[in-house]
Amino acid sequence: MSDFICHHPHLTPVRRISNLQWDYVVETVEMMASEAPETHERTLFIVKCLLGMYSRISELVADERSVPVTGDFRRDNDKNWWFHVIGKGNKSRVITVSDEMLDALRRYRTFLQLSPLPLVGERSPLIPKLLGKGPVTSTRQIRSLLQLCFDTTYQRMKDDGLMEDAEKLKVATVHWLRHTAISEDVKVRPREHVRDDAGHGSMQTTDRYIESDARERHATGRKKKLSEL
C-alpha cells in the first residue's frame, strides 16, 4: 500500500498511512492504554475518533467555535447513533457512529466511571483534561499526544524488522489518520455516504480518496487485445 494516493497528475496526493502502519498504530495505542490507562485510555479514544469518524483534531477540542460534549453522540428514533459536530468553516454535520466506534465510546466512558452511553443532553466534555476540570482546549496538546503514539509505533516497527515501513511512518502527521480512514471507506461504502460523514463540500473532494494502484491497473490492462486474431 502506498503512503499516498494520486490517480491524476494534476491532483495533490492524499497522504495516508499504510494498512500495516494503521494496525501497528492501533495496537500500540491499545498497549499504551493497557500500561497507563490513567493517561492513555483517553489517547485510545481520540485515535478511535480520528479513524472511526474521520475527525479533525480541531473538532475534538473546545474553542470559540464550539465545545464538544459527550451529548453530541445522539440516538435517533431508529436507535441509530450519530455524532453531531461543528466542523471546518463552522459547518455542522452529522456523522455515522459505527458499532465499533460505539464500543470505543462505551469503553472510555466506563473508564471515566460514567454511564456506558451518554444521556440525552449530557454536557460532560468529549475530551476532558487529565488534570483539573473542563475540556481540552489545545490542538497542540493532542498533536503532541498522538505524536508520541507515532514515535512509539515507529520504534516497535523498527524492532520488528520493518525498517522501511517504520521510516515512512516518521513523516506521517496526525491528519493522515483521517485521510487513511476515508481512503479505506470509499472502497466499501457509497461515495456519497463517505462524503457526508467526512464533511466534504463536493464529491470531487471525496473522489480524490479513491485509490488507483498503478501496478494493478497496468497488470489488468497489459494483455488487452486490439483484435480477436
C-alpha positions as a Markdown table, in Angstrom:
| # | Residue | x | y | z |
|---|---|---|---|---|
| 1 | Met | 0.0 | 0.0 | 0.0 |
| 2 | Ser | 1.4 | 3.3 | -1.0 |
| 3 | Asp | 1.6 | 6.1 | 1.6 |
| 4 | Phe | -0.1 | 8.4 | -0.8 |
| 5 | Ile | -2.9 | 8.3 | -3.4 |
| 6 | Cys | -2.8 | 10.2 | -6.6 |
| 7 | His | -4.6 | 8.9 | -9.7 |
| 8 | His | -4.3 | 12.1 | -11.7 |
| 9 | Pro | -1.1 | 14.0 | -12.3 |
| 10 | His | -2.7 | 17.3 | -11.5 |
| 11 | Leu | -4.2 | 16.3 | -8.2 |
| 12 | Thr | -2.4 | 16.8 | -4.9 |
| 13 | Pro | -1.6 | 13.4 | -3.4 |
| 14 | Val | -3.7 | 12.3 | -0.4 |
| 15 | Arg | -1.3 | 11.4 | 2.3 |
| 16 | Arg | -2.1 | 8.4 | 4.3 |
| 17 | Ile | -0.5 | 5.6 | 6.3 |
| 18 | Ser | -0.5 | 2.0 | 5.1 |
| 19 | Asn | -2.7 | -0.7 | 6.4 |
| 20 | Leu | 0.2 | -2.3 | 8.2 |
| 21 | Gln | 1.1 | 1.0 | 9.8 |
| 22 | Trp | -2.6 | 1.5 | 10.8 |
| 23 | Asp | -2.6 | -1.9 | 12.5 |
| 24 | Tyr | 0.6 | -1.1 | 14.3 |
| 25 | Val | -0.6 | 2.4 | 15.4 |
| 26 | Val | -3.9 | 0.9 | 16.9 |
| 27 | Glu | -2.1 | -1.9 | 18.5 |
| 28 | Thr | 0.5 | 0.4 | 20.0 |
| 29 | Val | -2.1 | 2.8 | 21.5 |
| 30 | Glu | -4.0 | -0.1 | 22.9 |
| 31 | Met | -0.8 | -1.3 | 24.6 |
| 32 | Met | -0.2 | 2.2 | 25.9 |
| 33 | Ala | -3.8 | 2.3 | 27.3 |
| 34 | Ser | -3.3 | -1.0 | 29.0 |
| 35 | Glu | 0.0 | 0.0 | 30.6 |
| 36 | Ala | -1.0 | 3.5 | 31.6 |
| 37 | Pro | -4.8 | 3.8 | 31.5 |
| 38 | Glu | -4.9 | 7.0 | 33.5 |
| 39 | Thr | -3.1 | 8.7 | 30.7 |
| 40 | His | -3.8 | 6.7 | 27.5 |
| 41 | Glu | -7.4 | 5.5 | 27.7 |
| 42 | Arg | -8.1 | 9.0 | 26.5 |
| 43 | Thr | -5.5 | 8.7 | 23.8 |
| 44 | Leu | -7.1 | 5.5 | 22.6 |
| 45 | Phe | -10.5 | 7.1 | 22.4 |
| 46 | Ile | -9.0 | 10.1 | 20.4 |
| 47 | Val | -7.4 | 7.7 | 17.9 |
| 48 | Lys | -10.7 | 5.8 | 17.5 |
| 49 | Cys | -12.4 | 9.2 | 16.8 |
| 50 | Leu | -9.9 | 10.0 | 14.1 |
| 51 | Leu | -10.1 | 6.7 | 12.4 |
| 52 | Gly | -13.8 | 5.8 | 13.2 |
| 53 | Met | -15.4 | 9.2 | 12.4 |
| 54 | Tyr | -12.8 | 10.9 | 10.2 |
| 55 | Ser | -12.5 | 13.5 | 13.0 |
| 56 | Arg | -10.2 | 16.5 | 12.6 |
| 57 | Ile | -8.3 | 17.4 | 15.8 |
| 58 | Ser | -10.0 | 20.8 | 15.8 |
| 59 | Glu | -13.4 | 19.1 | 16.0 |
| 60 | Leu | -12.4 | 17.4 | 19.3 |
| 61 | Val | -11.2 | 20.4 | 21.3 |
| 62 | Ala | -13.1 | 23.3 | 22.8 |
| 63 | Asp | -12.7 | 26.7 | 21.2 |
| 64 | Glu | -14.6 | 29.9 | 20.4 |
| 65 | Arg | -16.5 | 27.9 | 17.7 |
| 66 | Ser | -17.8 | 25.1 | 19.8 |
| 67 | Val | -17.4 | 23.0 | 22.9 |
| 68 | Pro | -17.7 | 19.3 | 22.0 |
| 69 | Val | -19.6 | 17.3 | 24.7 |
| 70 | Thr | -20.5 | 13.7 | 25.1 |
| 71 | Gly | -24.1 | 14.6 | 24.5 |
| 72 | Asp | -23.1 | 15.2 | 20.9 |
| 73 | Phe | -23.4 | 11.5 | 20.5 |
| 74 | Arg | -27.2 | 11.1 | 20.0 |
| 75 | Arg | -29.5 | 8.2 | 19.1 |
| 76 | Asp | -32.3 | 8.7 | 16.6 |
| 77 | Asn | -35.8 | 7.1 | 16.6 |
| 78 | Asp | -34.4 | 4.1 | 14.7 |
| 79 | Lys | -31.9 | 3.6 | 17.6 |
| 80 | Asn | -29.0 | 4.5 | 15.3 |
| 81 | Trp | -26.2 | 6.6 | 16.8 |
| 82 | Trp | -24.9 | 9.8 | 15.3 |
| 83 | Phe | -22.2 | 12.2 | 16.3 |
| 84 | His | -23.1 | 15.9 | 15.8 |
| 85 | Val | -20.1 | 18.2 | 15.2 |
| 86 | Ile | -19.3 | 21.8 | 14.1 |
| 87 | Gly | -16.6 | 21.3 | 11.6 |
| 88 | Lys | -14.4 | 23.2 | 9.1 |
| 89 | Gly | -15.9 | 26.5 | 8.1 |
| 90 | Asn | -18.3 | 26.4 | 11.1 |
| 91 | Lys | -20.5 | 23.9 | 9.2 |
| 92 | Ser | -22.4 | 21.4 | 11.2 |
| 93 | Arg | -22.6 | 17.8 | 10.2 |
| 94 | Val | -23.9 | 14.5 | 11.5 |
| 95 | Ile | -21.5 | 11.5 | 11.4 |
| 96 | Thr | -22.5 | 7.9 | 11.3 |
| 97 | Val | -21.3 | 6.1 | 14.5 |
| 98 | Ser | -20.3 | 2.5 | 13.8 |
| 99 | Asp | -20.8 | -0.4 | 16.2 |
| 100 | Glu | -17.0 | -0.4 | 16.9 |
| 101 | Met | -17.0 | 3.3 | 17.5 |
| 102 | Leu | -19.9 | 2.9 | 19.9 |
| 103 | Asp | -17.9 | 0.2 | 21.7 |
| 104 | Ala | -14.9 | 2.6 | 21.9 |
| 105 | Leu | -17.2 | 5.2 | 23.5 |
| 106 | Arg | -18.6 | 2.7 | 26.0 |
| 107 | Arg | -15.0 | 1.7 | 27.0 |
| 108 | Tyr | -13.9 | 5.2 | 27.5 |
| 109 | Arg | -17.0 | 6.3 | 29.5 |
| 110 | Thr | -16.8 | 3.2 | 31.6 |
| 111 | Phe | -13.2 | 4.1 | 32.4 |
| 112 | Leu | -14.4 | 7.6 | 33.4 |
| 113 | Gln | -17.0 | 5.9 | 35.6 |
| 114 | Leu | -19.8 | 7.4 | 33.6 |
| 115 | Ser | -22.8 | 5.5 | 32.2 |
| 116 | Pro | -21.9 | 3.3 | 29.2 |
| 117 | Leu | -23.7 | 5.6 | 26.8 |
| 118 | Pro | -24.4 | 9.4 | 27.1 |
| 119 | Leu | -27.7 | 10.6 | 28.5 |
| 120 | Val | -29.8 | 13.0 | 26.4 |
| 121 | Gly | -28.4 | 16.5 | 26.7 |
| 122 | Glu | -25.3 | 15.4 | 28.7 |
| 123 | Arg | -22.7 | 18.1 | 28.9 |
| 124 | Ser | -19.6 | 16.4 | 30.1 |
| 125 | Pro | -16.5 | 17.3 | 27.9 |
| 126 | Leu | -15.9 | 15.0 | 25.0 |
| 127 | Ile | -12.1 | 15.1 | 25.6 |
| 128 | Pro | -11.6 | 16.1 | 29.2 |
| 129 | Lys | -8.4 | 17.4 | 30.7 |
| 130 | Leu | -6.3 | 14.9 | 32.6 |
| 131 | Leu | -5.6 | 17.5 | 35.3 |
| 132 | Gly | -8.3 | 19.8 | 36.5 |
| 133 | Lys | -11.8 | 20.1 | 35.1 |
| 134 | Gly | -13.2 | 21.0 | 31.8 |
| 135 | Pro | -12.4 | 20.2 | 28.1 |
| 136 | Val | -9.1 | 20.2 | 26.3 |
| 137 | Thr | -8.7 | 23.5 | 24.5 |
| 138 | Ser | -5.4 | 23.0 | 22.7 |
| 139 | Thr | -5.0 | 21.1 | 19.4 |
| 140 | Arg | -1.2 | 21.3 | 20.1 |
| 141 | Gln | -1.7 | 19.1 | 23.2 |
| 142 | Ile | -3.5 | 16.4 | 21.2 |
| 143 | Arg | -1.0 | 16.6 | 18.4 |
| 144 | Ser | 1.8 | 16.1 | 20.9 |
| 145 | Leu | 0.0 | 13.1 | 22.4 |
| 146 | Leu | -0.6 | 11.4 | 19.1 |
| 147 | Gln | 3.0 | 12.1 | 18.0 |
| 148 | Leu | 4.0 | 10.0 | 21.0 |
| 149 | Cys | 1.9 | 7.2 | 19.6 |
| 150 | Phe | 3.6 | 7.6 | 16.2 |
| 151 | Asp | 7.1 | 7.6 | 17.8 |
| 152 | Thr | 6.3 | 4.6 | 19.9 |
| 153 | Thr | 4.9 | 2.8 | 16.8 |
| 154 | Tyr | 8.0 | 3.7 | 14.8 |
| 155 | Gln | 10.2 | 2.1 | 17.5 |
| 156 | Arg | 8.1 | -1.1 | 17.6 |
| 157 | Met | 8.1 | -1.5 | 13.8 |
| 158 | Lys | 11.9 | -0.9 | 13.8 |
| 159 | Asp | 12.3 | -3.5 | 16.5 |
| 160 | Asp | 10.2 | -6.0 | 14.4 |
| 161 | Gly | 12.5 | -5.5 | 11.4 |
| 162 | Leu | 10.1 | -3.4 | 9.4 |
| 163 | Met | 12.6 | -0.6 | 8.8 |
| 164 | Glu | 11.2 | 0.7 | 5.5 |
| 165 | Asp | 7.6 | 0.9 | 6.9 |
| 166 | Ala | 8.9 | 2.5 | 10.1 |
| 167 | Glu | 10.8 | 5.2 | 8.2 |
| 168 | Lys | 7.8 | 6.1 | 6.2 |
| 169 | Leu | 5.8 | 6.5 | 9.4 |
| 170 | Lys | 8.3 | 9.1 | 10.6 |
| 171 | Val | 7.0 | 11.6 | 8.0 |
| 172 | Ala | 3.3 | 11.0 | 8.8 |
| 173 | Thr | 1.2 | 13.6 | 10.6 |
| 174 | Val | -1.9 | 13.1 | 12.7 |
| 175 | His | -4.1 | 14.3 | 9.9 |
| 176 | Trp | -3.1 | 11.3 | 7.9 |
| 177 | Leu | -5.3 | 9.2 | 10.1 |
| 178 | Arg | -8.4 | 11.0 | 8.8 |
| 179 | His | -7.1 | 10.6 | 5.3 |
| 180 | Thr | -6.4 | 6.9 | 5.8 |
| 181 | Ala | -9.9 | 6.2 | 7.2 |
| 182 | Ile | -11.6 | 7.9 | 4.4 |
| 183 | Ser | -9.4 | 6.2 | 1.8 |
| 184 | Glu | -10.3 | 2.8 | 3.2 |
| 185 | Asp | -14.0 | 3.5 | 3.5 |
| 186 | Val | -14.5 | 4.7 | -0.1 |
| 187 | Lys | -13.6 | 1.1 | -1.1 |
| 188 | Val | -16.6 | -0.4 | 0.6 |
| 189 | Arg | -19.1 | 2.4 | 1.3 |
| 190 | Pro | -21.2 | 4.5 | -1.2 |
| 191 | Arg | -19.2 | 7.6 | -2.0 |
| 192 | Glu | -22.0 | 10.0 | -1.0 |
| 193 | His | -22.1 | 8.4 | 2.4 |
| 194 | Val | -18.4 | 8.9 | 2.9 |
| 195 | Arg | -18.7 | 12.5 | 1.5 |
| 196 | Asp | -21.4 | 13.4 | 4.1 |
| 197 | Asp | -19.6 | 11.8 | 7.1 |
| 198 | Ala | -16.3 | 13.4 | 6.1 |
| 199 | Gly | -18.0 | 16.8 | 5.6 |
| 200 | His | -16.6 | 17.2 | 2.1 |
| 201 | Gly | -18.1 | 20.2 | 0.2 |
| 202 | Ser | -18.3 | 18.2 | -3.1 |
| 203 | Met | -18.0 | 14.7 | -4.5 |
| 204 | Gln | -14.8 | 15.8 | -6.3 |
| 205 | Thr | -13.1 | 16.0 | -2.9 |
| 206 | Thr | -14.2 | 12.6 | -2.0 |
| 207 | Asp | -13.1 | 11.2 | -5.3 |
| 208 | Arg | -9.5 | 12.2 | -4.5 |
| 209 | Tyr | -9.5 | 9.3 | -2.0 |
| 210 | Ile | -10.4 | 6.6 | -4.5 |
| 211 | Glu | -7.2 | 4.6 | -4.8 |
| 212 | Ser | -5.9 | 3.5 | -8.2 |
| 213 | Asp | -2.9 | 1.3 | -7.8 |
| 214 | Ala | -0.8 | 1.9 | -10.9 |
| 215 | Arg | 0.8 | -1.6 | -10.8 |
| 216 | Glu | -2.5 | -3.4 | -10.5 |
| 217 | Arg | -4.1 | -1.2 | -13.2 |
| 218 | His | -1.2 | -1.9 | -15.6 |
| 219 | Ala | -1.4 | -5.6 | -14.9 |
| 220 | Thr | -5.1 | -5.8 | -15.8 |
| 221 | Gly | -4.6 | -3.7 | -18.9 |
| 222 | Arg | -1.4 | -5.2 | -20.2 |
| 223 | Lys | -2.9 | -8.1 | -22.1 |
| 224 | Lys | -5.7 | -6.1 | -23.7 |
| 225 | Lys | -6.2 | -7.2 | -27.3 |
| 226 | Leu | -6.6 | -4.9 | -30.3 |
| 227 | Ser | -8.1 | -7.6 | -32.4 |
| 228 | Glu | -9.5 | -11.1 | -32.0 |
| 229 | Leu | -6.9 | -12.7 | -34.3 |
